[in-house]
Amino acid sequence: METNRASSARRIRRLGRKLSRGVTLVEVLIVVTIMAIIAGGATLVVWPKLKQSRVKSAYTGATIIKSAAEQYQQLGAGSDGCPTIQTLVSAKQIDGNKTDDPWGQPYKIKCDEATNEVHVVSSGNDRKENTPDDIRDDMKQSELNKIAEM
Protein backbone atom coordinates (compact mmCIF):
# COMPACT_ATOMS: atom_id res chain seq x y z
CA MET A 1 0.00 0.00 0.00
CA GLU A 2 2.89 2.33 0.77
CA THR A 3 4.43 1.62 -2.61
CA ASN A 4 1.17 2.50 -4.34
CA ARG A 5 1.08 5.82 -2.55
CA ALA A 6 4.74 6.51 -3.34
CA SER A 7 4.28 5.65 -7.01
CA SER A 8 1.12 7.76 -7.15
CA ALA A 9 3.01 10.65 -5.60
CA ARG A 10 5.83 10.24 -8.16
CA ARG A 11 3.32 10.22 -11.02
CA ILE A 12 1.64 13.35 -9.71
CA ARG A 13 5.03 15.11 -9.39
CA ARG A 14 6.00 14.11 -12.95
CA LEU A 15 2.66 15.31 -14.26
CA GLY A 16 3.08 18.57 -12.35
CA ARG A 17 6.54 19.09 -13.89
CA LYS A 18 5.21 18.44 -17.38
CA LEU A 19 2.42 20.95 -16.87
CA SER A 20 4.73 23.62 -15.51
CA ARG A 21 7.25 23.48 -18.39
CA GLY A 22 5.39 26.13 -20.42
CA VAL A 23 5.02 26.49 -24.17
CA THR A 24 7.54 25.19 -26.65
CA LEU A 25 8.90 27.18 -29.57
CA VAL A 26 7.12 24.90 -32.05
CA GLU A 27 3.77 25.60 -30.41
CA VAL A 28 4.40 29.35 -30.57
CA LEU A 29 5.36 29.13 -34.25
CA ILE A 30 2.20 27.17 -35.04
CA VAL A 31 0.04 29.82 -33.38
CA VAL A 32 1.86 32.65 -35.18
CA THR A 33 1.43 30.85 -38.53
CA ILE A 34 -2.29 30.39 -37.95
CA MET A 35 -2.65 34.07 -37.06
CA ALA A 36 -0.75 35.10 -40.22
CA ILE A 37 -3.05 32.96 -42.38
CA ILE A 38 -6.13 34.52 -40.79
CA ALA A 39 -4.73 38.05 -41.24
CA GLY A 40 -3.93 37.34 -44.89
CA GLY A 41 -7.45 36.08 -45.51
CA ALA A 42 -8.96 39.11 -43.81
CA THR A 43 -6.86 41.40 -45.99
CA LEU A 44 -8.15 39.73 -49.15
CA VAL A 45 -11.71 40.31 -47.99
CA VAL A 46 -11.25 43.90 -46.75
CA TRP A 47 -9.05 45.36 -49.53
CA PRO A 48 -11.79 45.60 -52.22
CA LYS A 49 -14.11 47.25 -49.69
CA LEU A 50 -11.43 49.86 -48.98
CA LYS A 51 -11.19 50.72 -52.68
CA GLN A 52 -14.98 50.91 -52.94
CA SER A 53 -15.22 53.20 -49.90
CA ARG A 54 -12.57 55.54 -51.33
CA VAL A 55 -14.49 55.85 -54.60
CA LYS A 56 -17.72 56.54 -52.72
CA SER A 57 -15.98 59.09 -50.49
CA ALA A 58 -14.54 60.88 -53.54
CA TYR A 59 -17.98 61.01 -55.15
CA THR A 60 -19.53 62.40 -51.96
CA GLY A 61 -16.79 65.03 -51.64
CA ALA A 62 -17.26 66.06 -55.28
CA THR A 63 -21.02 66.51 -54.84
CA ILE A 64 -20.52 68.58 -51.67
CA ILE A 65 -18.02 70.87 -53.40
CA LYS A 66 -20.34 71.16 -56.42
CA SER A 67 -23.20 72.25 -54.16
CA ALA A 68 -20.96 74.83 -52.48
CA ALA A 69 -19.76 76.19 -55.84
CA GLU A 70 -23.32 76.45 -57.19
CA GLN A 71 -24.46 78.21 -54.02
CA TYR A 72 -21.49 80.57 -54.27
CA GLN A 73 -22.44 81.45 -57.85
CA GLN A 74 -26.15 81.86 -57.06
CA LEU A 75 -25.42 84.26 -54.22
CA GLY A 76 -23.74 86.54 -56.72
CA ALA A 77 -20.32 86.20 -55.17
CA GLY A 78 -19.12 84.28 -58.20
CA SER A 79 -19.55 87.05 -60.73
CA ASP A 80 -15.90 86.71 -61.72
CA GLY A 81 -16.42 83.27 -63.32
CA CYS A 82 -15.79 79.77 -62.10
CA PRO A 83 -14.87 79.55 -58.41
CA THR A 84 -11.77 77.73 -57.30
CA ILE A 85 -11.32 75.56 -54.23
CA GLN A 86 -9.38 78.37 -52.54
CA THR A 87 -12.16 80.85 -53.33
CA LEU A 88 -14.73 78.57 -51.71
CA VAL A 89 -12.53 78.10 -48.64
CA SER A 90 -11.99 81.87 -48.35
CA ALA A 91 -15.74 82.45 -48.64
CA LYS A 92 -16.28 79.78 -45.95
CA GLN A 93 -18.44 77.70 -48.29
CA ILE A 94 -16.36 74.57 -47.61
CA ASP A 95 -14.01 73.42 -44.86
CA GLY A 96 -10.36 73.96 -45.72
CA ASN A 97 -9.51 70.45 -44.48
CA LYS A 98 -11.89 68.78 -46.92
CA THR A 99 -10.51 70.03 -50.22
CA ASP A 100 -8.58 66.87 -51.11
CA ASP A 101 -9.92 63.56 -52.41
CA PRO A 102 -9.20 60.26 -50.59
CA TRP A 103 -5.92 59.92 -52.56
CA GLY A 104 -4.60 63.28 -51.32
CA GLN A 105 -5.17 65.25 -54.54
CA PRO A 106 -7.24 68.45 -54.63
CA TYR A 107 -10.63 68.33 -56.33
CA LYS A 108 -10.85 70.21 -59.64
CA ILE A 109 -13.78 72.55 -60.30
CA LYS A 110 -14.72 72.99 -63.96
CA CYS A 111 -17.40 75.35 -65.23
CA ASP A 112 -19.16 75.14 -68.57
CA GLU A 113 -19.60 78.74 -69.69
CA ALA A 114 -22.29 77.89 -72.27
CA THR A 115 -24.65 76.08 -69.89
CA ASN A 116 -23.39 77.73 -66.68
CA GLU A 117 -22.99 74.28 -65.08
CA VAL A 118 -20.41 73.43 -62.44
CA HIS A 119 -18.65 70.06 -62.41
CA VAL A 120 -16.21 68.72 -59.83
CA VAL A 121 -13.69 65.99 -60.64
CA SER A 122 -11.38 63.82 -58.57
CA SER A 123 -8.37 62.45 -60.43
CA GLY A 124 -8.89 59.01 -58.86
CA ASN A 125 -6.48 56.34 -57.74
CA ASP A 126 -3.89 57.00 -60.47
CA ARG A 127 -3.79 60.71 -59.54
CA LYS A 128 -3.85 61.72 -63.24
CA GLU A 129 -6.48 63.84 -64.91
CA ASN A 130 -8.62 62.68 -67.86
CA THR A 131 -8.17 58.95 -67.24
CA PRO A 132 -10.87 56.26 -66.95
CA ASP A 133 -10.71 56.21 -63.15
CA ASP A 134 -11.60 59.90 -62.72
CA ILE A 135 -14.60 60.44 -60.45
CA ARG A 136 -17.12 63.12 -61.40
CA ASP A 137 -20.01 64.57 -59.45
CA ASP A 138 -22.54 63.44 -62.09
CA MET A 139 -21.67 59.74 -62.23
CA LYS A 140 -24.16 56.89 -61.87
CA GLN A 141 -23.74 54.15 -59.29
CA SER A 142 -22.89 51.59 -61.99
CA GLU A 143 -20.01 53.79 -63.19
CA LEU A 144 -18.72 54.15 -59.63
CA ASN A 145 -18.83 50.37 -59.19
CA LYS A 146 -16.75 49.90 -62.36
CA ILE A 147 -14.15 52.34 -61.10
CA ALA A 148 -14.02 50.58 -57.72
CA GLU A 149 -13.36 47.26 -59.51
CA MET A 150 -10.41 48.67 -61.52
Buried (B, 14 or more C-beta within 10 A) or exposed (E): EEEEEEEEEEEEEEEEEEEEEEEEEEEEEEEEEEEEEEEEEEEEEEEEEEBBEBBBBBBEBBBBBBBBBBBBBEEEBBEEEBBEBEBBBEBEBBEEEEBBBBBEBBBBBEBEEEEEEBBBBBBBBEEEEEEEBBBBBEBEEEBBEBBBEE
